Amino acid sequence: MGKVIADTGAIYALADRSDRWHERVKRFVQEESPTLILPSTTLPEICYLINKYLGQDKEEIFLRSVLRGELMLELVGLEDIKVALSYMKRYRELNLGFVDASVLAVAQHLKVYDLLTTDRRDFSPVKIKGKKLNLLP
C-alpha cells in the first residue's frame, strides 16, 4: 500500500495494547506496510495521550519512532491552517476540531484520501474536493 494519513486515534491505538482498536490497526500496518503520514498538529495530542495513559517511557519510544522515520511527519503550514479552518466551518455540525480539520487539510494538500483512523464519527461524512475518504482499517 502507498501513503496513508494517520490521525491521533490510530497512532494511540498502536501504542496502547488495551485499546479496542489496537489489534485492527496493528494488523493493518503489519499486513499493508503503508507509508504513514503524520500531520504535525497530531504530535502534541498523541504525546499527551501516550504520556497520560501509558507513561513517559512510552511517549519517548513514540518520539524516537518519529525520529527514525517510521512515521513521515508532514508539517502543517499557514495554507493548511486556512484550509483546516474552512473544514471546521463546513462541518460545523460535527464540531470538527482543529486537529481533525488539519488532518483533512494535509490529506487535501497531498491528495491522499486513505486515512488510518479510529474516528468514524468525524471522518465518515467528510468529503475532500467532492471525494469521500477511504477510512482504514
DAMO-V427822 format. One record per backbone hydrogen bond with DSSP energy under -0.5 kcal/mol. CO is the residue of the C=O (numbers start at 0). NH is the residue of the N-H. If there is no record, write none. Layout:
# DAMO-V427822
CO_NH ; CO_NH
This chain:
# DAMO-V427822
1_34 ; 3_36 ; 4_115 ; 5_38 ; 6_10 ; 7_11 ; 8_12 ; 9_13 ; 10_14 ; 11_15 ; 14_16 ; 15_18 ; 18_21 ; 20_24 ; 21_25 ; 22_26 ; 23_27 ; 24_28 ; 25_29 ; 26_30 ; 27_31 ; 28_32 ; 33_35 ; 34_3 ; 34_36 ; 35_37 ; 35_71 ; 36_5 ; 36_38 ; 37_73 ; 38_41 ; 38_42 ; 39_42 ; 39_43 ; 40_44 ; 41_45 ; 42_46 ; 43_47 ; 44_48 ; 45_49 ; 46_50 ; 47_51 ; 48_52 ; 49_53 ; 49_54 ; 50_54 ; 54_58 ; 55_59 ; 56_60 ; 57_61 ; 58_62 ; 59_63 ; 60_64 ; 61_65 ; 62_66 ; 63_67 ; 64_69 ; 64_70 ; 65_68 ; 70_72 ; 71_37 ; 72_74 ; 73_39 ; 74_76 ; 76_80 ; 77_81 ; 78_82 ; 79_83 ; 80_84 ; 81_85 ; 82_86 ; 83_87 ; 84_88 ; 85_89 ; 86_90 ; 88_91 ; 90_93 ; 90_95 ; 91_94 ; 96_100 ; 97_101 ; 98_102 ; 99_103 ; 100_104 ; 101_105 ; 102_106 ; 103_107 ; 104_108 ; 105_109 ; 106_110 ; 106_111 ; 110_112 ; 112_114 ; 112_133 ; 113_4 ; 114_116 ; 114_135 ; 115_6 ; 117_119 ; 118_122 ; 119_123 ; 122_125 ; 125_132 ; 126_128 ; 127_130 ; 130_127 ; 132_134 ; 133_114 ; 135_116
